[in-house]
Amino acid sequence: MTHNEWDKLLQPYVQAVDELKVKLRGMRTEFELAGIKTPVEFVTGRVKAIPAIEEKLVRRHIDMERLEQDMEDLAGVRIMTQFTEDIFKIVDLLRQRKDMVILEERDYVSNAKPSGYRSYHIVIEYPVQLITGEKKILAEIQVRTMQMNVWATIEHAINYKYDGDYTPEMTEKIREVAELSIRVDELFSELHNGLDKPTD
């Protein structure tokens, strides 16, 4: 495909990410205006880069004709929280929304991947209004704590450097860092919940 053809294909996904970022950041504002502690720390989003799409097409044996049906994360939005329990508050809020349809949920918070990766993934169907009419596209929303994000970001960089070819010792160290990361989240939650309780 030419660069122009990719731009045309991905334009609805760019629009979806822009709209979702505005809507999900709006949740934070609503909580603040209501004087309630917000579970939303910040929201980011991106459309998958063309080289990454092409690599995934090959790796997952996805037919180009099936790209939009089989690649659920062309549009991706990430919601960051301070505390693990906030993740589930946000998931509940997303389930109540009428502007998207949840197709699938993957809870890697309660059930971390073998690598130690933790995040809550939600695949949605989202309607984008185009000049040609409505187009329903797939997008992925990830909800994670900032601590989970630090681990995932650095592990991704290390994985890229070594092309995923970890030695057993490296795999063990990655898992060890994941366990430390989980403990940090637990301690922060304990501190936060303790501070919320009235003192004698």
Secondary structure, 3 states (H helix, E strand, C coil): CCHHHHHHHHHHHHHHHHHHHHHHHHHHHHHHHCCCCCCCCEEEEEECCHHHHHHHHHHCCCCHHHHHHHCCCCEEEEEEECCHHHHHHHHHHHHHCCCCEEEEEEECCCCCCCCCCCCEEEEEEEEEEECCEEEEEEEEEEEEEHHHHHHHHHHHHHHHHCCCCCCHHHHHHHHHHHHHHHHHHHHHHHHHHHHHCCCC
